[in-house]
Amino acid sequence: MLGYKVSAQRIDPRESVARTETAEVRLATGLSGAADAFNPAELLLASIAACMIKGIERVIPPLAFSIDGVEVVLHAVRQDDPPLIVSVKYQLVVDTDETDQRLELLHKNVRKYGTISNTVPLAARLDGVIWRKS
């Protein structure tokens, strides 16, 4: 099985930093937050987006799929008591001339083979659509 390791350290009352061996991400961990860092919910959404984009990169070669760009737009709904994300909606916007059938095939593969996009639905609803960039 593949494993992952991240460490995080508090920098000050507003901010922390998460690190892997060679990269770091600034985190808004204070009560007032830090406008130029990701808060935990935004980090979750960024993780889903990264998973989907990586999934697209993974299936482009075997599907011989042609794209000029991808954007993922996500929106999460949080309940207060207890605090948790109850749903995430996404839009995959793909700049491509591929057919609608091939675009749906891309979407199916992204949802089927993504580590994060397979994990999140175990805790919250994950729904979305794929669009062609106009």
N, C-alpha and C positions, 0 to 999 in steps of 0.2 A: 504494500500500500504506500501511496505517496503521502508525505507529511509536509506541514508548513510551520514556520516559526516566525513570530513577530514579537518584538519587545516594545513596550511603551514606557515613557518616563514623563513625569510632570515637570514642566519648565517653570511655570509660575501659576498664580491663581486663575488665570484665564486660559492657559494653553499647555498642551502636552505634545509630544512627538512620538510617532510609532516608527520603528526601524526594522528593516530586514538586514541582510548582510551588506547590501550595497545601495539601498534606497531608503528614503524617509518621507513621511507624510505628517504635516502639521495638523493637530487636532484641537478643536475648540471644546475644551473640557470644563471650563469654569461656568459658574451660574450665569454670568453676563455674556459668555461666549467670546469668540474672537471672529470678527467679520472676515478676516482673510485666512481662515482655516475651516476645515470640515468639522461639523458637529457629528455625533455618533449616527444619527439618522441619515444625514447626507452621505456619510461614509458607507453606510449600508447600500444606499441607492447607487453610489459610485461603483461599489463592488458588483452589483447586478449589471450595471452598464458595461463595466470592463469585461465581465464574464460573457456577455452577449457579443460584444465586439470581438473578443478573442475567439468565440465560437464561430463567428463569421469568417475570421481569418483562417480558422482550422478547416472549414468546409469549402472554401473557395477553390483550392486546388482539385480535390476529388470530384467536385461538381462542375468543374470548369466554368465557374460563375464569374461574370465580369461586373465589377463595381468601380465607381469613381469616388465613393465616399459613403460614410455611415454616420448617423447621429442617433443617439438614444435619449429620449426625453422621459423622465420618470416622475411619478407623483405618489407619495405615500400618505395614508390616512392613519393617524395615531389616536387611540382612545386614551382617556386619562386614568381610569380606575379599573383594573390596574394599568399602568402605562405600558402600552405595547403597540406595535405596528400591526394593524388588522388587515390592511390591503395595500398592494402596490400595483399601480397601472403604468404601463409603458407604451411608448410608440417607437418602433424601429423605423427610421427614415433612411431608405437606401437610394443612393444615386446610381441608377442602373438602367440599361435598356433591355434587360431580361424580361421574359414573358411573366404574366401574372402567376401562372402555374409554377414557374421556377422561383419566383419570389416567395410563394407559399412554401415551396420545398425548402428554401433557405430558412424560413421562419421555423418550420417543423424541426429541422436539424439543430438550430440554435437552442430551441426549448428542450430537445431530447438529450443533448450531450453536454449541457453546461453544468459544471459543478455547483455553482452558486444558484443558478436558475432552477436546479433540481432540489436544492436544499431549502431555499426560502419558502416554497409552498408547503413545507411541513409545519411551518409556523404561521404563515399569513397567506392570504389569497394573492396570487400573482397572475394578472391578466394583461394582455396587450395585443397590439395590432402591428402589422408591418405595412408601411406605405412606400410608394415610389416617390422620390423627390421630384417635385414638379418644376 
